[in-house]
Amino acid sequence: MFPAVALLALSYVAIAYGQQAGSLTAESHPKLSVQQCTGKNQCQTQQHSVVLDSNWRWLHSTSGSNNCYTGNTWDTSLCPDPVTCSKNCALDGADYSGTYGITTSGNQLSLKFVTHGPYSTNIGSRVYLMDSSDQKYQMFNLKNQEFTFDVDMSKLPCGLNGALYFVEMDADGGVSRFPNNKAGAKYGTGYCDTQCPHDIKFINGEANILGWAPSASDPNAGTGQYGTCCNEMDVWEANSMGAAVTPHVCSVQGQTRCSGNDCGDGDNRYGGICDKDGCDFNSWRMGDQTFLGPGKTVNTNSKFTVVTQFLTNNNQTSGQLSEIRRLYVQNGKVIANSKTNIPGMSAYDSITDSFCNAQKQAFGDTNSFEKLGGLQQMGASFDKGMVLVMSIWDDHEAQMLWLDSDYPLDKDASQPGVSRGPCATSSGQPTDVESQSPDATVVFSNIKFGPIGSTY
C-alpha cells in the first residue's frame, strides 16, 4: 500500500483526537445504504451509516473546550502521560459536511479533499461502515464472496488517493479490550493497518504521546513511539491516472500495538510484524499502460463498477483464500482485468501466491508477503472479520509516486516494476495538490456483496 518511507501520514488539520466521548457537538452518522446479494438480481438493501475516524475529531478537555492537541503538539497540562491524557480528553461529534466535506445520499458517499469550515480548513478524511445497529463497525468475511462498488474518480488528479479497503479492526473500536477507551466505534476509534502507523493519537485506549515528534512536512501531524498494526486488504487505491489492488498481511491477528523492531520502521522495513509492500496488481506497473486512465479501456473520465472476487481452494467459505480476481463494468460492458506483460513472468490477470512470488522475483523485491503467510493469512483475517474503510488523502512522505509515477526515485524507470503510472516524479507535493485541487472528490456508490457472480 505504501512505499518504504511512508508512515501512513494522512494529511489533515489536527483539531481533535481522544478516547473519552464528548458532548459539545452531537454525533450523527451519515446514512449509507448497501446491498447484500444471495444470487443474480437477488439483492436486499440494508440501511447502514459511516463514521469519521477519531484522528480527525476535535479533542478537548472533558471539563470544557480547551484543546488537548493543537497544531502538532499536545497540551502537557492535560496530557502529562498516556493514561491521564485519555481520561482528561474527549473527542467530540463531527459536522460531517460543513467541516469534513463528507456527504451521503442513498447509496452514495462523497469525500471532498479540502473543506473550508467555520473554524478550520480540513484536509482529507477516513470513514468506516457501521453495522445496522449503528453501534459497531460492520464486519466482513469475503471468502468465496465478491465485493462490488461504483466509483467516480474523474476529479482525482496525480498525488491523491481515493481508497476503499478492509482492515482487521475490533468491531467495537477497542472498547471491550481497553477500558480507557470510552468512545469506541461511535467515534471512529481503533484504526490499524499493515503500515503500523505511528500518527494515530490514541492506541489501545492510551494517548500516543511518548516520544511524540511533530512532522517536519505536515504542521498538523506527528508520530509517537507506538504504531498500530493489523492485516489489510486494499481493494482499491486509485486516482484518475492509475489504480492498485493489494493484499497485505501480518504475523499477528487483530489490532496490535507495536514498538521498536516490530513496527518495521525505516531500514527495518522487512523486519517488522507486517508486510508493508503487499502483493500489488497495478495494471500500469504490470506492463499494460493502455488499460486504466482517462480515455483508456477503463475510462476514468466517468463512473465505472469495480468487482473483486475472493476465491477459495474448495469454492466454499470454509476454504483457504487462493485467488483474488478483478473485473470492471462500464457502460454496460464487462471488462476483464489486464494481463501482466513483464519479461520472465507468465500472463497473470489475478492475484495468487504464484503471481506474487513471480512478481517479487521479476522486480527484485523482498517477498515479505510470502514470509508472513500470503493469501492464506489474508483469508484468516477475513475469518476473524474486517472493517470497510473509505478515504481520500495526500502523501507527505512519498507524494503518492508509488501509486501513479516512478518509484523509488533512485532506480531507473526502465527497470521492471519501477514505473507505476504516468504522473511526473515532481507531482503529488501536498502543498501543490492542496492549493491546486482543493475540490478534488471521490464518490463511492452502489456497494454490493454476496456470492461469486451475484453483484453485477
C-alpha positions as CSV (number, residue, x, y, z in Angstrom):
1,M,0.0,0.0,0.0
2,F,2.8,2.4,0.9
3,P,6.4,3.0,-0.1
4,A,9.5,2.5,2.1
5,V,9.5,5.9,3.6
6,A,5.8,6.3,4.2
7,L,4.3,6.2,7.7
8,L,0.7,6.5,6.6
9,A,0.9,10.2,7.3
10,L,-2.6,11.0,6.1
11,S,-2.8,14.8,5.9
12,Y,-5.4,16.6,8.0
13,V,-5.8,19.6,10.1
14,A,-5.5,18.4,13.7
15,I,-8.5,19.7,15.5
16,A,-9.1,16.6,17.6
17,Y,-8.1,13.3,19.0
18,G,-9.2,11.4,22.0
19,Q,-10.8,8.4,23.8
20,Q,-13.5,9.9,26.0
21,A,-16.8,10.8,24.3
22,G,-17.6,14.5,24.2
23,S,-21.0,16.2,24.2
24,L,-20.4,19.6,22.8
25,T,-21.3,18.6,19.3
26,A,-23.9,15.9,18.6
27,E,-22.6,12.9,16.7
28,S,-25.0,11.8,13.9
29,H,-23.6,9.3,11.4
30,P,-24.5,10.0,7.8
31,K,-26.7,7.2,6.4
32,L,-25.5,5.0,3.6
33,S,-27.4,2.1,2.1
34,V,-25.6,-1.1,0.8
35,Q,-26.9,-4.3,-0.7
36,Q,-26.3,-7.9,0.3
37,C,-27.0,-10.3,-2.5
38,T,-27.9,-14.0,-2.4
39,G,-27.9,-14.6,-6.2
40,K,-28.0,-12.8,-9.5
41,N,-30.5,-9.9,-9.3
42,Q,-31.4,-11.0,-5.8
43,C,-30.1,-8.3,-3.6
44,Q,-31.5,-6.8,-0.4
45,T,-31.0,-3.2,0.6
46,Q,-29.6,-2.6,4.1
47,Q,-29.5,0.7,5.9
48,H,-26.1,1.5,7.4
49,S,-24.1,4.6,8.1
50,V,-20.5,5.8,8.1
51,V,-18.4,7.2,11.0
52,L,-15.4,9.6,10.8
53,D,-12.1,8.3,12.2
54,S,-11.2,9.6,15.6
55,N,-7.9,11.1,14.4
56,W,-9.8,13.9,12.6
57,R,-12.0,14.9,15.5
58,W,-11.9,17.9,17.9
59,L,-10.1,16.8,21.1
60,H,-10.8,18.9,24.1
61,S,-10.8,18.8,27.9
62,T,-13.6,16.8,29.4
63,S,-14.3,19.8,31.7
64,G,-14.6,22.4,29.0
65,S,-13.4,23.3,25.5
66,N,-9.7,23.7,25.8
67,N,-7.8,21.8,23.1
68,C,-5.8,18.8,24.2
69,Y,-3.9,18.9,20.9
70,T,-3.2,22.0,18.8
71,G,-1.2,22.0,15.5
72,N,1.1,19.1,16.1
73,T,1.7,19.3,19.8
74,W,0.0,18.1,22.9
75,D,-1.1,20.2,25.9
76,T,1.2,18.9,28.6
77,S,-1.0,20.1,31.4
78,L,-3.9,17.9,30.1
79,C,-1.7,15.2,28.8
80,P,1.3,14.6,31.2
81,D,1.2,10.9,30.5
82,P,-0.7,8.5,28.2
83,V,-3.4,7.3,30.7
84,T,-4.1,10.7,32.3
85,C,-4.4,12.2,28.8
86,S,-7.0,9.6,27.8
87,K,-9.0,10.4,31.0
88,N,-8.7,14.2,30.6
89,C,-9.6,14.4,26.9
90,A,-12.7,13.8,24.9
91,L,-13.2,13.6,21.2
92,D,-16.4,15.2,20.0
93,G,-19.1,14.8,17.4
94,A,-18.5,15.9,13.8
95,D,-20.1,18.2,11.4
96,Y,-19.6,15.8,8.5
97,S,-20.4,18.1,5.6
98,G,-19.5,21.5,7.0
99,T,-16.2,20.7,8.5
100,Y,-15.1,17.5,6.7
101,G,-16.7,17.5,3.2
102,I,-18.3,14.2,3.8
103,T,-21.8,13.7,2.3
104,T,-24.1,10.8,1.6
105,S,-27.2,10.3,-0.4
106,G,-28.9,6.9,-0.6
107,N,-26.1,4.5,-1.6
108,Q,-23.6,7.2,-2.5
109,L,-20.7,8.5,-0.4
110,S,-18.8,11.6,-1.5
111,L,-15.4,12.6,0.1
112,K,-14.1,16.1,-0.7
113,F,-10.4,16.7,-0.4
114,V,-10.2,20.2,1.1
115,T,-13.1,21.7,3.1
116,H,-13.0,25.3,4.5
117,G,-15.2,25.1,7.6
118,P,-16.2,27.8,10.1
119,Y,-13.2,27.1,12.4
120,S,-10.7,25.3,10.3
121,T,-9.5,24.0,6.9
122,N,-9.8,20.2,6.7
123,I,-7.6,18.1,4.5
124,G,-8.8,14.6,3.6
125,S,-10.9,12.1,5.6
126,R,-11.3,8.5,6.5
127,V,-14.6,6.8,7.4
128,Y,-15.8,3.3,8.4
129,L,-19.0,1.5,7.6
130,M,-21.2,0.9,10.7
131,D,-23.5,-2.1,11.2
132,S,-27.3,-1.8,11.0
133,S,-27.4,-1.1,14.8
134,D,-25.2,2.0,14.3
135,Q,-23.2,0.9,17.4
136,K,-20.4,-1.2,16.0
137,Y,-18.5,-1.5,12.7
138,Q,-19.9,-3.8,10.1
139,M,-17.7,-6.9,9.9
140,F,-17.0,-8.6,6.6
141,N,-15.8,-12.1,5.7
142,L,-15.5,-12.1,1.9
143,K,-14.0,-15.6,1.4
144,N,-15.8,-17.2,-1.6
145,Q,-17.7,-13.9,-2.0
146,E,-17.4,-10.8,-4.1
147,F,-17.4,-7.2,-3.3
148,T,-18.6,-4.6,-5.8
149,F,-18.9,-0.8,-5.9
150,D,-19.2,2.1,-8.3
151,V,-16.5,4.8,-8.3
152,D,-16.2,8.2,-9.8
153,M,-12.6,9.5,-9.5
154,S,-12.6,11.7,-12.6
155,K,-11.8,14.6,-10.2
156,L,-8.8,12.9,-8.5
157,P,-5.5,14.1,-10.0
158,C,-2.0,12.8,-9.6
159,G,-0.9,12.7,-6.0
160,L,-4.3,11.9,-4.5
161,N,-5.7,8.6,-3.3
162,G,-9.3,7.7,-3.1
163,A,-9.1,4.4,-1.3
164,L,-11.6,1.6,-0.4
165,Y,-10.1,-1.2,1.7
166,F,-10.6,-3.6,4.7
167,V,-8.6,-3.7,7.9
168,E,-8.8,-6.1,10.9
169,M,-10.1,-3.5,13.5
170,D,-12.1,-4.5,16.5
171,A,-15.9,-4.3,15.9
172,D,-16.4,-2.1,18.9
173,G,-13.4,0.1,18.2
174,G,-11.4,-1.4,21.1
175,V,-13.8,-0.6,24.0
176,S,-14.0,-4.1,25.4
177,R,-10.3,-4.8,25.3
178,F,-9.1,-1.3,26.5
179,P,-11.1,0.2,29.4
180,N,-9.6,3.6,28.9
181,N,-11.4,3.8,25.6
182,K,-14.9,5.1,26.3
183,A,-15.6,6.5,22.8
184,G,-15.4,3.3,20.7
185,A,-16.8,2.7,17.2
186,K,-19.4,5.5,17.5
187,Y,-16.5,8.0,17.4
188,G,-14.3,6.0,15.0
189,T,-11.6,4.6,17.3
190,G,-9.3,1.7,16.9
191,Y,-7.7,2.1,13.5
192,C,-4.8,-0.1,12.3
193,D,-3.2,-1.3,9.1
194,T,-0.1,-3.0,7.8
195,Q,2.0,0.2,7.8
196,C,1.7,0.1,11.6
197,P,1.1,3.9,11.6
198,H,2.6,6.0,14.4
199,D,0.5,9.1,13.6
200,I,-2.6,7.6,15.4
201,K,-3.0,9.7,18.5
202,F,-4.7,7.1,20.7
203,I,-3.7,3.4,20.6
204,N,-5.1,0.7,22.9
205,G,-7.0,3.4,24.8
206,E,-3.9,5.5,25.6
207,A,-2.5,8.7,24.2
208,N,0.5,8.0,21.9
209,I,2.4,10.9,23.4
210,L,5.6,9.1,24.4
211,G,8.4,10.1,22.1
212,W,6.0,12.3,20.1
213,A,7.8,14.0,17.2
214,P,6.0,16.7,15.2
215,S,6.1,16.2,11.4
216,A,8.7,18.2,9.5
217,S,6.4,18.5,6.5
218,D,2.9,18.5,8.0
219,P,2.1,21.2,10.5
220,N,-0.8,19.2,11.8
221,A,0.7,15.7,12.3
222,G,3.4,13.9,14.1
223,T,4.4,10.4,15.2
224,G,4.6,8.7,18.6
225,Q,6.5,5.8,20.0
226,Y,3.9,3.2,19.2
227,G,2.3,2.1,15.9
228,T,-0.9,0.2,15.4
229,C,-0.8,-2.9,13.2
230,C,-3.2,-5.3,11.5
231,N,-3.9,-7.2,8.3
232,E,-5.2,-5.1,5.4
233,M,-6.9,-5.8,2.1
234,D,-6.5,-2.9,-0.2
235,V,-9.4,-3.4,-2.7
236,W,-8.9,0.0,-4.3
237,E,-6.2,2.6,-4.1
238,A,-6.5,5.0,-7.0
239,N,-6.8,8.3,-8.7
240,S,-7.7,9.1,-12.3
241,M,-4.3,8.1,-13.5
242,G,-4.0,4.6,-12.0
243,A,-5.1,2.0,-9.5
244,A,-3.9,-0.9,-7.4
245,V,-5.4,-3.8,-5.6
246,T,-3.1,-5.1,-2.8
247,P,-3.4,-7.7,0.0
248,H,-1.1,-7.1,2.9
249,V,-0.6,-9.5,5.9
250,C,0.9,-9.5,9.4
251,S,2.2,-12.3,11.7
252,V,-0.4,-11.2,14.3
253,Q,-4.2,-11.4,14.3
254,G,-6.3,-8.4,15.2
255,Q,-5.3,-4.8,16.0
256,T,-1.9,-4.9,17.7
257,R,0.2,-2.1,19.2
258,C,3.8,-2.3,18.2
259,S,7.0,-0.7,19.3
260,G,10.7,-0.9,18.3
261,N,11.6,-3.5,15.7
262,D,8.1,-5.0,15.5
263,C,6.9,-1.8,13.8
264,G,9.2,-2.3,10.8
265,D,10.2,1.3,10.6
266,G,12.8,2.8,8.3
267,D,15.7,0.5,7.4
268,N,13.9,-2.3,9.3
269,R,11.0,-2.3,6.9
270,Y,11.2,-6.1,6.4
271,G,11.9,-6.9,10.0
272,G,8.6,-6.0,11.4
273,I,5.4,-8.0,12.1
274,C,3.6,-6.7,8.9
275,D,4.1,-6.9,5.2
276,K,4.2,-3.2,4.2
277,D,4.8,-3.7,0.4
278,G,2.0,-6.1,-0.1
279,C,1.4,-8.0,-3.3
280,D,0.0,-5.4,-5.7
281,F,-1.7,-5.7,-9.0
282,N,-1.4,-2.3,-10.7
283,S,-2.1,-2.7,-14.5
284,W,0.4,0.0,-15.5
285,R,3.2,-1.4,-13.3
286,M,2.4,-4.9,-14.6
287,G,3.0,-3.9,-18.2
288,D,-0.2,-2.6,-19.6
289,Q,-0.2,1.2,-19.9
290,T,-3.3,1.3,-22.0
291,F,-5.8,-0.3,-19.6
292,L,-6.9,2.2,-17.0
293,G,-6.9,6.0,-17.1
294,P,-8.6,8.9,-19.0
295,G,-10.0,7.7,-22.3
296,K,-8.5,4.2,-21.8
297,T,-10.2,0.7,-21.7
298,V,-11.4,1.5,-18.2
299,N,-12.1,5.2,-18.7
300,T,-11.6,7.2,-15.5
301,N,-13.3,10.2,-17.0
302,S,-16.6,8.7,-16.0
303,K,-18.1,6.3,-13.4
304,F,-17.5,2.6,-13.5
305,T,-18.0,-0.5,-11.5
306,V,-15.3,-2.4,-9.7
307,V,-15.8,-6.1,-8.9
308,T,-13.4,-8.0,-6.7
309,Q,-13.8,-11.8,-6.1
310,F,-12.2,-13.7,-3.3
311,L,-11.9,-17.3,-4.4
312,T,-11.1,-20.3,-2.1
313,N,-9.4,-23.6,-2.8
314,N,-12.6,-25.5,-2.3
315,N,-15.1,-22.9,-3.6
316,Q,-16.6,-22.8,-0.1
317,T,-16.5,-20.2,2.6
318,S,-14.6,-22.7,4.7
319,G,-11.7,-23.0,2.3
320,Q,-8.4,-21.2,2.2
321,L,-8.2,-17.9,0.2
322,S,-6.4,-18.9,-3.0
323,E,-7.1,-16.2,-5.6
324,I,-8.3,-12.5,-5.8
325,R,-9.9,-11.7,-9.2
326,R,-10.8,-8.3,-10.6
327,L,-13.1,-7.2,-13.3
328,Y,-14.8,-4.0,-14.3
329,V,-18.2,-2.9,-15.7
330,Q,-18.6,0.3,-17.6
331,N,-21.4,1.5,-20.0
332,G,-23.0,-1.9,-19.7
333,K,-19.8,-3.8,-20.8
334,V,-18.0,-6.3,-18.6
335,I,-14.2,-5.6,-18.9
336,A,-11.8,-8.4,-18.0
337,N,-8.7,-7.4,-15.9
338,S,-5.5,-6.6,-17.8
339,K,-2.8,-9.3,-18.1
340,T,0.8,-9.0,-17.0
341,N,3.4,-8.2,-19.7
342,I,6.7,-8.4,-17.8
343,P,9.8,-10.3,-19.0
344,G,10.1,-13.6,-17.1
345,M,6.5,-13.6,-15.9
346,S,3.5,-15.6,-17.2
347,A,0.4,-13.7,-18.3
348,Y,-1.3,-13.4,-14.9
349,D,-4.6,-11.5,-14.6
350,S,-5.3,-12.2,-10.9
351,I,-3.5,-12.3,-7.6
352,T,-2.4,-15.8,-6.4
353,D,0.6,-16.8,-4.4
354,S,2.2,-17.9,-7.6
355,F,1.7,-14.4,-9.1
356,C,3.1,-12.7,-6.0
357,N,6.2,-14.9,-6.0
358,A,6.8,-14.3,-9.7
359,Q,6.3,-10.6,-9.4
360,K,8.7,-10.2,-6.4
361,Q,11.3,-12.2,-8.3
362,A,10.9,-10.2,-11.6
363,F,11.0,-6.9,-9.8
364,G,13.8,-7.9,-7.3
365,D,11.5,-7.0,-4.4
366,T,11.7,-8.6,-0.9
367,N,8.9,-11.2,-0.6
368,S,7.6,-10.4,2.9
369,F,4.1,-11.3,1.7
370,E,5.0,-15.0,1.3
371,K,7.1,-14.9,4.5
372,L,4.2,-13.7,6.6
373,G,1.6,-16.2,5.2
374,G,0.4,-14.9,1.8
375,L,-3.2,-15.4,0.8
376,Q,-3.9,-18.0,3.4
377,Q,-3.1,-15.4,6.1
378,M,-5.3,-12.8,4.3
379,G,-8.2,-15.3,4.4
380,A,-7.6,-16.0,8.1
381,S,-8.1,-12.3,8.6
382,F,-11.4,-12.3,6.8
383,D,-12.4,-15.3,9.0
384,K,-12.0,-13.0,12.0
385,G,-13.9,-10.2,10.3
386,M,-12.7,-7.0,8.7
387,V,-13.9,-3.4,8.7
388,L,-14.7,-1.4,5.5
389,V,-12.7,1.8,5.2
390,M,-13.1,4.6,2.6
391,S,-10.8,7.6,2.5
392,I,-9.3,10.4,0.5
393,W,-5.7,11.5,1.3
394,D,-2.4,13.0,0.0
395,D,1.0,11.8,0.9
396,H,3.5,13.8,2.8
397,E,6.1,11.0,2.7
398,A,6.3,9.9,-0.9
399,Q,3.9,12.1,-2.8
400,M,1.9,9.1,-4.0
401,L,4.6,8.3,-6.5
402,W,4.4,4.6,-5.5
403,L,0.9,4.6,-7.0
404,D,1.0,6.8,-10.1
405,S,4.6,7.7,-11.1
406,D,8.1,6.2,-11.0
407,Y,9.2,4.8,-7.6
408,P,11.6,4.6,-6.0
409,L,13.4,7.6,-7.4
410,D,16.9,6.2,-7.1
411,K,16.1,3.4,-9.6
412,D,15.9,3.7,-13.4
413,A,12.3,3.9,-14.6
414,S,13.1,1.4,-17.4
415,Q,13.7,-1.3,-14.8
416,P,10.7,-3.6,-14.4
417,G,8.4,-2.6,-11.6
418,V,9.7,1.0,-11.2
419,S,7.2,2.7,-13.4
420,R,3.8,2.6,-11.7
421,G,1.9,5.3,-13.6
422,P,2.2,8.3,-16.0
423,C,2.4,11.1,-13.4
424,A,5.5,13.2,-13.2
425,T,8.0,12.5,-10.5
426,S,7.6,16.1,-9.4
427,S,3.9,15.6,-8.9
428,G,2.0,14.9,-5.7
429,Q,3.5,17.5,-3.4
430,P,0.8,18.1,-0.7
431,T,1.2,21.9,-0.9
432,D,0.6,21.7,-4.6
433,V,-2.4,19.4,-4.6
434,E,-4.0,21.1,-1.7
435,S,-3.7,24.5,-3.3
436,Q,-4.4,23.5,-6.9
437,S,-7.0,20.8,-6.4
438,P,-9.0,21.6,-3.3
439,D,-12.3,20.5,-4.9
440,A,-10.9,17.0,-5.7
441,T,-13.5,14.5,-4.8
442,V,-14.0,10.7,-4.8
443,V,-17.5,9.3,-5.0
444,F,-18.2,5.6,-3.9
445,S,-21.7,4.2,-4.5
446,N,-23.8,1.2,-5.1
447,I,-21.9,-1.1,-2.7
448,K,-22.9,-4.8,-3.0
449,F,-21.5,-8.0,-1.6
450,G,-22.6,-11.6,-1.9
451,P,-21.7,-15.0,-3.6
452,I,-19.5,-15.0,-6.7
453,G,-21.4,-13.7,-9.7
454,S,-24.3,-12.1,-7.7
455,T,-23.4,-8.4,-7.6
456,Y,-23.1,-7.3,-11.3
